[in-house]
Amino acid sequence: MSKVEPLTPRRQGVKLWKNNHEAIMTLVIILLIAGLFNVFSSTFVMAERDYGSPYAFLLRHAVSMILGLLLCYVGARVDYHKWRSLIMPVTVILMACLLVVLLFTDPVNGARRWIPLPGFSFQPAEFAKLVSIMLAGYYISFRNGQGKEVNLFNRQLGVVGAMALLVYVEPDMGTACIVMGIPILMLVVGGLHFSKLKWLLLGGLILVGFMIYMQPYRLERLMVTYDPWPYAQDQGYQTVRSLMSIGSGGLFGMGIGQGLSKYDYLPEAHTDFAFAVFSQEMGFFVVLAILIVYMLFCRYAAAIAMQAQDMYGQMLAVGVLLLIGGQAVANLIMVSGMIPVVGVPLPFISYGGTSLVMSLFAIGILVNISRQTTMIKEKELIREALRREPKLIRRTGPHLRRVK
């Protein structure tokens, strides 16, 4: 009697996770736990002073996290192909929300970014990040299905550009760059011909020049970035305070809740500069561990993208990788003084309701892509085993008869 080979390949060495989506969820949960500690530590002084309770910001963050996890579950259970059929109506609704923000809301700290609703408010620009990824993924997969090269000038990218423009005039340049930048990078990954990159570079240079011309302070901010210390009391204030906070943490940190950055020492300590507070209180070794978590996230997200069974899944996974990994890199180099200060949060660790909800929804879609890939591979293994050993179906159970 011939020997029946196993349906799955033998494990080589020690594996921490059974599959890529299990790894992704484990890493995200680690970051969420670190975020809970950091949000409370960086906000309890401000919350007590402004709201009479040290837990005010923590409770809001926890509610956002629960809502985000619910959407993550939805994203993980719903076949990611179904979002492709909903992308156009969702885009129309989002464009309407961005117009409502500009036309009918009151400015907060000089910017119109939030739509107030009973009990909470949300920021449509955050969802524009994910919608732009879906639009780019739809276009690239459509062109690939037709056997045609992707083009830099297309209707979907035009819609993305309109969204980015609406976000830019809020004003929110950091988010606008993400909304426009990630789809362009997806086009490059999706096969944009090298000869067309020159137009991309030329357009980028023209856009940067125009933005500096319209707001000359941006050139000053760029120059201050490379030597902020002479401007420690004005343009370089945040960068200098951030560097001092990071450096004061040492190897082991000051301890949770013991850092000084929260005492109006560092502006936006709980949002854009959350990493500086985290570094000051947790120290080098814990910060290194968190950086490793982010790197592992990027590694497994890239694996999901490479193993996805169709171009749409590949591009969505690439977009989510660029969204989470790109924001993490941008925030880390910003608080380290290597680029000018832009409004980019540190995913899952910075305080922020809509950003956290959107990020977790994106993670759910990434998980679904991996689950679909895993199920297809398992069916292929079963088919291959049955092809090699037809009698296997009688020895392994009637449930295999359902495999076509």
N, C-alpha and C positions, 0 to 999 in steps of 0.2 A: 504494500500500500504506500502510495506516494505521501511524502511529508507536506503538510499544509503550512505555507508561510504565513507569518503574522500579517494582519491587515494594516498595521502601522509600523513605520520604521523603528528599529531599536534605538533607544535613547543612548546618546553618547555623552558621558560625563554627567554633571549635575545641572539640572535645569531649574531655575527659580520659578518660572511660570510655564503653564501648559501651552499658552499661545500668546500672540502679540497683544490682543485686546485685554487679556487679564493683566499683562504687564502695564499697559497704559493706565488702566483703572487703579492699580495699586500705586503707581507713581503719582497720579493725580490726587489720590486720597492723602498721601504723605504731604503733598504741597498744600492741600486744603487744611490739614491739621496745623501745619506750620503757619498758615495764614491766619487761622483763628487766634493762635497765641500772639502773633505779631499785631493784629488789628487791636486786640484788647490792650496790649502793652503800649502801643503808640497812641491810643485814643482815650484811655481812662481819665487822664488829667483834664483834657479838653471836654470830655463828656460830662464830667462832674461839674465843671465850671459853667458850661453852657446849657446843660439839660438836667442837672441835679441828680444824675445817676451815672456812675462809672461804666455801666454796661450798655449805655444807649447805642453806641456805634457797634458794639459786639452783637447786640440783638438784631440790629438791622442787617449786619453782615450775615448772621446765621440764617435769617429769613431768606435772604437772597441765595445763600448756598443751598438751602432746602429746595427752593423753587428751581434753581439751576440743576440740582440732582434729579428732580422730577422730569425736567426737560431732557436731561441726559438719558434717562431711562426711555423716554419716548423716542429720542433719536437713535438709541441702540436697538429698539424693537421694530421700528418702521423701516422697511426696505428703502435704502438711500435712493433708489431709482425713482421713487414716488415724488421726491422733492423736485425732480426735474420738471414734472408736469405742473407744479405749483409756483415755479420761480417767477413767472411773469405777473400773476396777480399779486404775489407778495411784494414784488418790486414796485408795482403801482402804489400799493398801500404804504410802503416805506417812503417813497418819494412824497406822497401826500403828508406823511408825518414830518418829514424834514422841512417842508414848506410851512406847516403849522408852527414849527419851532421858530422859524425866522419871522413869520408874520404876526403871530398872535400870542407869543409868550413874552414875559418880562425878563430882562437881562439879570443874570446873577454873576457878580464879580466881573461885569463887563462883557459877558458872553451869553448867548441864547443857545442852550443845549438840551434842556429838559422839558418834557411835557408833563405838567402837574396833573395828577389824578387823585381821587379820594384816598388818602392814606399813604400814598407813595408817588414817586415820579420816575420816569424812565427816559433814557437817552437814545433816541433813534439812531444816532450816528454809530453806536456800538453794533447794532444789528446790520448796518450798512457794510461792515467788514465781512460778515458771513454771507450776505446776499451777493456781494461782489465776487466772492469765491465761487458761489453757485453759478453765477452768470458766466464767469470765465470757464468753469468746468463744462458747462453746457455747450459753449461755443467750440471749445477745443475737441470735445468728444464728437460733436456733430461733424466738424470738418474731417476728423479722423475717420469717421464712418463713411464719408464720401470719398475717402482716399485723397484728400486735398491738404495742402499745407495751411497752417494757420497764418493769418494776416494780422498785422498790427492795427490796421484800420478796419473795425467791424462795428456792427450795431450794438452788440453787447458791451464792448469796451466804451462805446459812446455813452451808453446809459450809466456805466460805472463812473465815467468822467463827470457826468451831470451830478451824480450823487456826491462825488468828491468835492465838486465846486460848492454845492449847498453846504456841506460840512465845513469847508474852508472859510466861508463867509460868516459862520456862527460867532466868532472865529474859533476853529480848532484845527490848526495846521497839522499837528501830529497824527490825529485820526484820519484826516484827509489824505495824508501821504500813505497811510496803511491801506485805505480803501482803494486808492489808485495803484499803489506799488505792488501789492500782492498779485492782482490779476496780471500785471505786466510780467512779473517773474514767472507766473504760471505759463504764460505764453512762451517764454524762453524755454522753460522745461518741456513744454508741450510740442516743441519743434519749430519755433520761429526761426526762419532762415537767417544765417549770420549776416547776409548782405543787408537785411532790414534793420539790424541793430544800430546802424549808423543814424538812421532817422530817429530811433529811440534815444540815443545819446544826444543828438542835436536838439531834440525837443526838450529833453531834460535840462540841458544847459540854458536854453531860452527861458524855460519856466523858472529856473532858479534865479536867473538875472531879473526877470520880471518881478518876482516876489521880493527880491532885495530892493529893487527900484521903488516898489509900492510901499515898502516898510523898511527904511534904511537902518532901523535899530537891529535888524536881523544880521547885518554885516558886523555891527559892533558886537553882538552876542557871539558870533562865530569867532571873532578875533579874541574876545575875552576867554573863550573856552581853552585856548592854548596857554594862557597865562592869567589865571583868575585872581591870583594873590594881590596884585596891585589894585584890584577892583573889588576887594573883599566886602566893602560896605555898600556897594551899589549893584552893578551888573553881574559881578561874580559872587554875590552873597550866597546863593543857594549852592553853587558848586563847591565853594570853600567850606561851608558848613557840612556839606555831605561828605567831603573828603576827610574832614576832621572827625566826624562821627564814625566813619568806617575805620580809620586808623586807631581811634581810641578803644576799639573793642579788643584789640590784641588777639592772643591765641585762644583765650577761653571766654572772653566777653565779660560784661559787667553783671550779667544775670538778667533774667526775665523781669521786666518792670523797673529795672534799676538804671536804665540809660537816661541821659540828659536831653536827648534830642526832642522829646515830646514836650518839654517845657518852653514852647515857643522859640526854641533854639534853631530848629530847622523847619522852614515852611513846607507844607504838604507832606509832613512826615508819615502820614498814614496812607497816602495814595502814591504819587509819583516817586517819592523818596522812601518808600517802605523798606527797601533793601538796606539803606543806610542805618535805619533804626535796628533792623534785624542783625546787621553786622556788629553794631555797637554792643548789643545785649547778648548775642550768642557766640561771638568770636569766630576766629578763622576756621577752626575745624568743623563747626556746624555749618558755616557758610559754604565750605568746600563740599560737604555732603549734599547740600541743597543744589549746588551747581552740578554735581554728579547726577542728581535726580533729573534735572532739566536735560542734561546730555543724554541720559538713558531714554527719556521721553522722545527726544528727537530721533534717536537710533531706532526705537520700535515704531514710531510713526513713519519713518522712512521705509522700514520693512513692510508695513501695511501698504504703503503706496506702491512699492515694487511688486508685491504679490497680488495686488488687486486684479480681478478677472476681466475688467474692461477699462477703457480710457476714462470714462466718467468717474469711476471709483478711484482710479489713480490720481486724477487731477483734484478731486475733492480732498483726498488724503494729503496731497502735496500742499493744497491751500491751507488746511488745518495745521499742518506742520509749520508752514511759514507764518501763520497767524500766531500760534502759541510760542514757537521757538523764536520767531523774529521779534515779537514784542519783548520776550525775556532778554534777548541779546541787546535790543535797543535800550531797554530800561537799565540794564546792568552797566553798559558803557556810558549811559547818560549820567547816572549817579556817581560813576567813577571819573567824570570830568573829561571824557574823550570826545563827546559830541555836545552841542548846545542843548539846553534844557528844552525838552518837548514833552507834551502831555501823553506819555505812554506808560500805562501801569505795568507792574510785574504780575503776570498771570497767576491767579489763585492765591497770591500772598498780599497784594495791595488791597486796600478797602475800595469797594466800588460795586454797587448793586447790579446795574445793567451789564457792565463788563463781565462780571463773574457769571451771571446767568447765561449770557451769550457764549462765553468760553466753554461752559459745561455742556451746552447744547451742541456746540461744535465737536466736543469730545464724544458725545453720544453718537453722532454721525460717523466719526472715525471708528468707533467700536463696531458699528453696524457693518461698515465696509470690511473690517477684519472678520466678523462673524460670518458674513456671506462667503468670503474667501475660504474660511475654514470648513464650512459645510460642503462647499463644492469639492474641495480636496478630499474630504472624507468619503463622499459619494464616488469619486474617481478611484480611490483606493479600494472600495468595496467592489466596484465594477471590474477592476483589474484582477482582484483576487478571485472573483467568480469566473473570469475569463480563463485564468490559469488552472483553476480547479473547479469544474462545474458541479462536482458532487459536494462541494463545500456548503451549498445552500441547505442540504439535508442534514448536515452535521452542526450547523451554527444557529438554526432556529428559523421559524417561518417568517419572522419580521423582515428578513432580507429579501423575501419575495416582492416587497414593494419597490425595491431598487430596479428601475427600468434599465 
